[in-house]
């Protein structure tokens, strides 16, 4: 294997040499401090091997871009519960950790959003306020998953781009625990679909 010497001057100028004596001669012409590095041939790659490496690197870049996109957008998903599911948010946030952001529509009585533990309580006087909230959250880029038991509100919310509506009539759910289990499964499915 052939040796290569890299000579670097204090001003950042680089010179290449094929022997130590040549590297020392080039060092005399550079401003101090001067560094001499010895490099060795690491690998000799054939066409097929280069293609394999290129494929692996491009897949890694795609995953990196996806991770950057997630980082820019913050959370993997934003979960919103209408008033029918008050109190569900804390359990969902506890189960899914910091990969999601949880909002609960609190209705009247609040003037502005308020954080309670892992949940953000949102003021809303009517369905129009809920739809405005969903639009604002969807505009941030992460998918918004909206859980509601109100059929009319579900229908209206489904027209907002970036919002996945989960209509769960309370009469069809045997209890809070089953409802939460169903919600967790659906959130995981949506996140998997969007970020796959």
C-alpha positions as CSV (number, residue, x, y, z in Angstrom):
1,X,0.0,0.0,0.0
2,X,1.3,3.4,-0.9
3,X,1.9,6.1,1.6
4,X,0.7,9.6,1.2
5,X,1.8,12.6,3.3
6,X,-0.4,15.7,3.8
7,X,1.4,18.9,4.9
8,X,-0.7,21.6,6.4
9,X,0.5,25.1,7.0
10,X,-0.7,27.5,9.7
11,X,-2.6,29.5,7.1
12,X,-4.6,26.4,6.2
13,X,-2.8,25.6,2.9
14,X,-2.5,21.9,2.1
15,X,0.3,20.2,0.2
16,X,0.5,16.5,-0.8
17,X,3.8,14.5,-0.8
18,X,4.6,10.9,-1.7
19,X,7.5,10.6,0.8
20,X,8.5,11.9,4.2
21,X,11.5,13.8,2.8
22,X,9.3,15.5,0.1
23,X,6.8,16.4,3.0
24,X,9.6,18.0,5.0
25,X,10.8,20.0,2.0
26,X,7.3,21.3,1.4
27,X,6.9,22.1,5.1
28,X,9.8,24.6,4.8
29,X,7.8,26.7,2.4
30,X,4.7,27.0,4.6
31,X,3.9,29.3,7.5
32,X,4.1,27.8,11.0
33,X,2.7,25.9,12.7
34,X,3.2,23.2,10.2
35,X,1.6,19.7,10.5
36,X,2.6,16.6,8.6
37,X,0.0,13.8,8.4
38,X,0.8,10.3,7.1
39,X,-2.2,8.7,5.4
40,X,-2.5,5.1,4.1
41,X,-4.7,3.6,1.5
42,X,-7.7,2.4,3.4
43,X,-9.6,0.5,0.6
44,X,-9.5,-0.2,-3.1
45,X,-13.1,-0.4,-4.2
46,X,-14.6,-2.0,-7.4
47,X,-17.6,-0.5,-9.3
48,X,-20.1,-2.9,-7.7
49,X,-18.8,-2.1,-4.2
50,X,-19.1,1.6,-4.9
51,X,-22.7,1.2,-6.1
52,X,-23.5,-0.7,-2.9
53,X,-22.0,2.1,-0.8
54,X,-23.8,4.8,-2.7
55,X,-27.1,2.9,-2.2
56,X,-26.5,2.6,1.6
57,X,-25.4,6.3,1.9
58,X,-28.4,7.6,0.0
59,X,-30.8,5.5,2.2
60,X,-29.0,7.0,5.2
61,X,-29.5,10.5,3.9
62,X,-33.2,9.9,3.3
63,X,-33.6,8.7,6.9
64,X,-31.6,11.7,8.0
65,X,-33.8,14.1,6.1
66,X,-36.8,12.4,7.6
67,X,-35.4,12.8,11.1
68,X,-34.6,16.5,10.4
69,X,-38.2,17.0,9.2
70,X,-39.5,15.4,12.5
71,X,-37.1,17.6,14.5
72,X,-38.2,20.7,12.7
73,X,-41.9,19.9,13.3
74,X,-41.3,18.9,16.9
75,X,-43.6,16.0,17.6
76,X,-44.5,13.0,15.5
77,X,-48.2,13.8,16.0
78,X,-50.6,16.2,17.7
79,X,-53.5,14.6,19.4
80,X,-56.7,16.6,20.1
81,X,-59.6,15.4,22.2
82,X,-63.0,17.0,22.2
83,X,-64.9,17.7,25.4
84,X,-66.4,14.2,25.4
85,X,-62.9,12.8,26.1
86,X,-61.8,15.1,28.9
87,X,-59.1,13.4,31.1
88,X,-58.0,11.0,28.4
89,X,-55.1,13.2,27.3
90,X,-53.0,12.6,30.4
91,X,-53.1,8.8,30.1
92,X,-52.3,9.0,26.3
93,X,-49.4,11.4,27.0
94,X,-48.1,9.1,29.8
95,X,-48.2,6.1,27.4
96,X,-46.6,7.7,24.4
97,X,-44.1,9.9,26.1
98,X,-42.6,12.9,24.3
99,X,-43.3,11.9,20.7
100,X,-46.7,13.4,20.8
101,X,-48.3,16.7,21.8
102,X,-51.7,16.4,23.5
103,X,-54.5,19.0,23.5
104,X,-57.9,18.8,25.2
105,X,-60.8,21.1,24.3
106,X,-61.9,22.5,27.6
107,X,-64.8,24.6,26.3
108,X,-65.8,27.8,28.1
109,X,-64.1,29.0,31.2
110,X,-60.6,29.4,29.7
111,X,-59.4,32.6,28.0
112,X,-56.2,31.1,26.5
113,X,-54.5,27.7,26.3
114,X,-53.2,26.4,29.6
115,X,-50.8,23.6,30.2
116,X,-51.8,21.0,32.8
117,X,-49.1,18.4,33.2
118,X,-48.5,16.9,29.8
119,X,-51.8,18.2,28.3
120,X,-52.6,21.6,26.8
121,X,-56.2,22.7,27.7
122,X,-57.7,24.7,24.8
123,X,-60.6,27.2,25.2
124,X,-63.5,26.8,22.7
125,X,-66.9,28.4,22.8
126,X,-68.3,26.3,20.0
127,X,-67.4,24.0,17.1
128,X,-66.1,26.9,15.1
129,X,-63.4,27.4,17.7
130,X,-62.5,23.7,17.6
131,X,-62.2,23.8,13.8
132,X,-59.9,26.9,14.0
133,X,-57.7,25.1,16.6
134,X,-57.4,22.0,14.3
135,X,-56.5,24.2,11.3
136,X,-53.8,26.0,13.3
137,X,-52.3,22.8,14.7
138,X,-52.4,21.1,11.2
139,X,-50.5,24.1,9.8
140,X,-47.5,23.2,11.9
141,X,-46.7,20.2,9.7
142,X,-47.2,17.2,12.1
143,X,-50.3,15.1,11.6
144,X,-53.2,16.0,13.8
145,X,-55.4,13.2,15.2
146,X,-58.7,14.4,16.4
147,X,-60.9,12.2,18.7
148,X,-64.5,13.2,18.9
149,X,-67.8,11.6,19.7
150,X,-69.8,14.3,17.9
151,X,-70.7,13.0,14.4
152,X,-71.4,16.5,12.9
153,X,-68.1,17.9,14.3
154,X,-66.2,14.8,13.0
155,X,-67.7,15.4,9.5
156,X,-66.6,19.1,9.5
157,X,-63.2,18.3,10.9
158,X,-62.5,15.7,8.2
159,X,-62.4,18.5,5.6
160,X,-59.3,20.0,7.1
161,X,-56.1,18.9,5.4
162,X,-53.6,17.3,7.7
163,X,-56.3,16.2,10.3
164,X,-57.2,12.6,10.8
165,X,-60.6,12.3,12.4
166,X,-61.4,9.4,14.7
167,X,-65.1,9.3,15.4
168,X,-65.7,7.3,18.6
169,X,-69.3,7.5,19.8
170,X,-69.2,7.0,23.6
171,X,-72.2,4.6,23.4
172,X,-70.1,2.2,21.4
173,X,-67.2,2.1,23.9
174,X,-67.6,-0.3,26.9
175,X,-65.4,1.8,29.1
176,X,-62.6,4.4,29.4
177,X,-59.8,1.7,29.4
178,X,-61.0,0.1,26.2
179,X,-61.4,3.6,24.6
180,X,-57.8,4.5,25.5
181,X,-56.5,1.2,24.2
182,X,-58.3,1.8,20.9
183,X,-57.0,5.4,20.7
184,X,-53.4,4.3,21.4
185,X,-53.6,1.7,18.6
186,X,-55.0,4.3,16.1
187,X,-52.4,6.9,17.1
188,X,-49.6,4.4,16.5
189,X,-51.1,3.4,13.1
190,X,-51.3,7.0,11.9
191,X,-47.8,7.8,13.1
192,X,-46.5,4.7,11.3
193,X,-48.3,5.6,8.1
194,X,-47.2,9.2,8.0
195,X,-43.5,8.7,9.0
196,X,-42.8,5.4,7.3
